[in-house]
Amino acid sequence: MGLILSIETATPVCSVALHKDGNLLGVQELHLQRSHSEFLAVLIRDLVRYAGYELKDIEYIAVSKGPGSYTGLRIGTATAKGLCFALEKPLVSIDTLQAMAYGMSRYFQGEDVLLCPMIDARRMEVYCLVADASLNIIESTAAEIIDENSFKERLEVKRMIFFGDGASKCSPLLSSHPNAKFIENVKPSARDVGEAVYEMLKNNLLEPEDLAYFEPFYLKDFQAKKAKAAF
């Protein structure tokens, strides 16, 4: 299937990866606030060069489409679409939480557990989905306000694995349940995007996006912050 360049910018992590026929060639990541606009193009250029290829050699460009940071998603999508237009390459996308679940599933193959990736959506709200270890979607991506009764019925019958930057703020409310397991320091990665997209393309489960109309999956409307007083 050739080279797949993957871009992940849904959170403060700025991540790019390069796969060939499903095998990881390299990944570059910056875990810095507001790094996307300044460094994303540089990371892409250097990664492709270090792997011994040129941009024209890429077959697919994959992007994590959200939900997540409005600004991060906008930058990642604009960069991906610009490359696709310039190189005349197809754009494919995947739900950010679905890619996170794919990455976590490699550690729970064959186990009867539920995976719940979470992305912080401010206050006690998170973006989350629920999937089993075979990546069958049990609950589709949604914005949820978490309280002590969240996932109560599912936790009564199955072990649930919570992870992502939204999970840490939910831990005080849910971690007392014996079936709730929280895994720390799990962040979205372009590596997971590329591997998931490869499998989906190989199994004819993914179609290229329409470049003219593709937009990120923001899930919620953008809310501008109030400007701070100058004095």
C-alpha positions as CSV (number, residue, x, y, z in Angstrom):
1,M,0.0,0.0,0.0
2,G,3.0,2.3,0.0
3,L,3.7,5.2,2.3
4,I,1.2,6.7,4.6
5,L,1.9,10.0,6.3
6,S,-0.2,10.6,9.4
7,I,-0.9,13.8,11.3
8,E,-2.2,14.1,14.8
9,T,-3.0,17.6,16.2
10,A,-6.2,17.1,18.2
11,T,-4.6,17.8,21.5
12,P,-1.4,19.8,22.6
13,V,0.6,16.9,21.2
14,C,1.9,17.6,17.7
15,S,2.6,14.2,16.2
16,V,3.5,12.9,12.7
17,A,4.3,9.4,11.6
18,L,5.3,7.6,8.5
19,H,4.4,4.0,7.7
20,K,5.2,1.8,4.7
21,D,2.9,-1.2,4.1
22,G,1.7,-0.9,7.7
23,N,5.2,-0.9,9.2
24,L,6.3,2.1,11.2
25,L,9.3,3.9,9.7
26,G,9.4,6.8,12.1
27,V,7.4,9.1,14.3
28,Q,8.2,12.6,15.6
29,E,6.3,14.3,18.4
30,L,6.3,17.5,20.4
31,H,4.5,17.6,23.7
32,L,4.3,21.4,23.8
33,Q,1.5,23.9,24.0
34,R,0.8,25.7,20.8
35,S,3.5,23.9,18.8
36,H,1.3,22.9,15.9
37,S,1.4,26.1,13.8
38,E,5.2,26.6,14.2
39,F,6.5,23.0,14.0
40,L,4.1,20.7,12.2
41,A,5.4,21.4,8.7
42,V,9.0,21.1,9.9
43,L,8.3,17.7,11.6
44,I,6.7,16.4,8.4
45,R,9.6,17.6,6.2
46,D,12.3,16.2,8.5
47,L,10.5,12.9,9.1
48,V,10.1,12.1,5.4
49,R,13.7,13.2,4.7
50,Y,15.2,11.1,7.5
51,A,13.3,8.1,6.3
52,G,14.9,8.4,2.9
53,Y,11.9,9.6,1.0
54,E,10.5,12.7,-0.7
55,L,7.0,14.1,-0.2
56,K,6.0,13.0,-3.7
57,D,6.6,9.3,-2.7
58,I,3.7,9.4,-0.2
59,E,0.6,7.5,-1.3
60,Y,-1.9,8.6,1.4
61,I,-2.1,11.4,3.9
62,A,-4.0,10.6,7.0
63,V,-5.3,13.0,9.6
64,S,-6.8,12.6,13.0
65,K,-10.1,14.5,12.5
66,G,-11.3,15.1,16.0
67,P,-12.8,15.7,18.4
68,G,-10.3,17.8,20.3
69,S,-8.8,21.3,20.2
70,Y,-10.5,23.5,17.7
71,T,-7.2,25.3,16.8
72,G,-5.2,22.1,16.7
73,L,-7.7,20.3,14.5
74,R,-7.9,23.3,12.2
75,I,-4.1,23.5,11.7
76,G,-3.7,19.7,11.2
77,T,-6.5,19.6,8.7
78,A,-5.3,22.7,6.8
79,T,-1.8,21.2,6.6
80,A,-3.1,17.8,5.4
81,K,-5.4,19.3,2.8
82,G,-2.6,21.6,1.5
83,L,-0.3,18.7,1.0
84,C,-3.0,16.7,-0.7
85,F,-3.7,19.5,-3.1
86,A,-0.1,20.2,-3.9
87,L,0.9,16.5,-4.2
88,E,-2.3,15.3,-5.7
89,K,-2.6,12.6,-3.1
90,P,-5.8,11.3,-1.4
91,L,-6.8,12.4,2.1
92,V,-8.1,9.9,4.6
93,S,-9.3,10.6,8.2
94,I,-10.1,8.8,11.4
95,D,-11.9,9.7,14.6
96,T,-9.2,10.7,17.2
97,L,-10.8,8.6,19.9
98,Q,-11.1,5.6,17.5
99,A,-7.3,5.9,16.8
100,M,-6.6,6.0,20.5
101,A,-8.7,2.9,21.1
102,Y,-6.8,1.1,18.3
103,G,-3.5,1.9,20.0
104,M,-4.7,0.7,23.4
105,S,-6.3,-2.5,22.0
106,R,-2.9,-4.0,21.2
107,Y,-2.4,-4.5,25.0
108,F,-5.8,-6.2,25.6
109,Q,-6.2,-8.5,22.7
110,G,-8.6,-11.4,23.5
111,E,-9.7,-9.8,26.9
112,D,-13.3,-9.1,27.8
113,V,-12.8,-5.4,28.6
114,L,-14.2,-2.1,27.4
115,L,-11.9,0.6,26.2
116,C,-12.8,4.2,26.9
117,P,-10.5,6.9,25.5
118,M,-11.1,10.4,26.8
119,I,-10.1,13.8,25.7
120,D,-10.5,16.8,28.0
121,A,-13.3,19.1,26.9
122,R,-13.0,21.5,29.9
123,R,-14.7,21.5,33.3
124,M,-16.1,18.0,34.0
125,E,-16.9,17.3,30.3
126,V,-14.9,14.9,28.2
127,Y,-15.0,13.6,24.6
128,C,-15.2,9.8,24.8
129,L,-16.3,6.6,23.1
130,V,-16.6,3.1,24.3
131,A,-15.3,0.1,22.3
132,D,-14.4,-3.5,23.1
133,A,-10.9,-5.0,22.7
134,S,-11.8,-6.0,19.1
135,L,-12.6,-2.3,18.3
136,N,-16.3,-2.8,17.9
137,I,-17.9,0.5,18.8
138,I,-20.2,0.2,21.8
139,E,-20.9,3.9,22.3
140,S,-20.1,6.4,19.6
141,T,-18.0,9.5,20.2
142,A,-19.9,12.0,22.3
143,A,-19.3,14.9,24.7
144,E,-20.2,13.7,28.2
145,I,-20.3,15.4,31.6
146,I,-18.8,12.9,34.0
147,D,-20.2,12.3,37.5
148,E,-20.1,9.3,40.0
149,N,-22.9,7.6,38.1
150,S,-21.2,7.7,34.7
151,F,-20.8,4.2,33.0
152,K,-22.4,2.7,36.1
153,E,-24.3,0.0,34.2
154,R,-21.3,-1.0,32.1
155,L,-18.9,-1.1,35.1
156,E,-21.2,-3.5,36.9
157,V,-20.7,-6.2,34.2
158,K,-17.2,-5.5,32.6
159,R,-13.8,-4.1,33.4
160,M,-13.4,-0.7,31.7
161,I,-10.0,0.8,30.8
162,F,-10.0,4.7,30.9
163,F,-7.2,6.6,29.3
164,G,-6.3,9.9,27.7
165,D,-5.9,13.4,29.1
166,G,-9.6,13.5,30.0
167,A,-9.4,10.4,32.2
168,S,-7.3,11.9,34.9
169,K,-10.0,14.3,36.0
170,C,-12.6,11.5,36.0
171,S,-10.4,9.2,38.2
172,P,-11.5,10.7,41.6
173,L,-15.2,10.0,40.6
174,L,-14.9,6.5,39.1
175,S,-11.6,4.9,40.3
176,S,-13.2,3.4,43.5
177,H,-15.2,1.0,41.4
178,P,-13.4,-2.4,41.2
179,N,-13.9,-2.7,37.4
180,A,-12.5,0.8,36.6
181,K,-8.9,0.9,35.6
182,F,-7.1,4.1,34.7
183,I,-4.0,4.2,32.6
184,E,-2.0,7.4,32.9
185,N,0.1,9.4,30.4
186,V,-1.7,8.0,27.2
187,K,-1.8,10.7,24.5
188,P,-3.0,10.6,20.9
189,S,-0.3,9.7,18.5
190,A,0.1,9.7,14.7
191,R,1.6,6.2,15.1
192,D,-1.9,4.9,16.1
193,V,-3.5,7.0,13.3
194,G,-1.3,5.5,10.7
195,E,-1.7,1.9,11.9
196,A,-5.4,2.1,12.2
197,V,-5.8,3.8,8.8
198,Y,-3.6,1.1,7.1
199,E,-5.8,-1.7,8.5
200,M,-9.0,0.1,7.5
201,L,-7.7,0.7,4.0
202,K,-6.5,-2.8,3.6
203,N,-10.0,-4.1,4.6
204,N,-11.8,-1.6,2.4
205,L,-13.3,0.1,5.4
206,L,-12.1,3.6,4.6
207,E,-12.7,5.9,1.6
208,P,-10.8,9.1,0.7
209,E,-12.3,12.4,1.8
210,D,-13.6,15.0,-0.6
211,L,-10.9,17.7,-0.3
212,A,-13.2,20.5,-1.1
213,Y,-15.6,19.8,1.6
214,F,-13.8,17.9,4.4
215,E,-13.9,19.6,7.8
216,P,-12.7,18.4,11.2
217,F,-15.1,16.7,13.6
218,Y,-15.3,19.5,16.1
219,L,-18.3,17.9,17.9
220,K,-18.9,21.2,19.8
221,D,-19.1,24.8,18.6
222,F,-16.0,26.9,19.0
223,Q,-16.1,29.1,22.1
224,A,-13.7,32.0,22.1
225,K,-12.0,32.9,25.3
226,K,-12.5,36.4,26.7
227,A,-9.5,38.7,26.2
228,K,-7.6,39.5,29.4
229,A,-7.6,43.1,30.5
230,A,-4.5,45.0,29.4
231,F,-4.1,46.6,32.9
